[in-house]
Amino acid sequence: MQVEYTPISEEALLCAELPIDNNRLYNECCHIKDTHEGVVHSNVGGYQSPALFRETVTDYPVLCELIDSIQNIIDTYVNKFTYRSPRGVKIGNFWLNFNDQYNTNDYHTHPHSVFSGAYYIKASPNAGTINFHRTHLVADTEWGYFFDGSSAHKELINMYSHRIEPSPGKLVLFPSYYPHSVSPNMSGDMRLSLSFNSQAVFS
Ligand SMILES: [Fe+2]
């Protein structure tokens, strides 16, 4: 008997190390925190800035450098996989996340976006992983019993989640529909990241 297994879905998570001066960037982010009232979305505790845009942060040169670097990475991703996006994908809103001890981000996706991501400006060991989960629809079936089990051979096909440790300078880029969460910051230090969305260009 011949049996054939065919992958029915594939997604790629991109990680990159960006050569950004995180000390100067941190100072710029603190200025934004001091001058902008915070908002609450998926963040549980901590400070989340309101939505920022490339054209509204021109007074912050290192932040502008970071956003331009992220745009280059998005272009690289889109070109590599030749998505149906002839005019490209442009970074849209972005925001800062200051997370103190025990702060987390609940399970969520990023509506109205193509790629989303996080760039870590400050992150000590045990600052809380970013966790990418299979669809919540798993909960409607018995598959929840099968994932992340005691298999000696953990592979993507038998795992429910994929976890990434944050570290300063690391960029994580992922499809915006992919559910994710952030584990509690147990480092004892503040964790600072920048998150962002992007949109397809149609004209
Ligand atoms: Fe997110």
Boltz pocket constraint, residues with backbone or C-beta under 6 A from the ligand:
constraints:
  - pocket:
      binder: B
      contacts: [[A, 108], [A, 109], [A, 110], [A, 116], [A, 180], [A, 195]]
      max_distance: 6.0
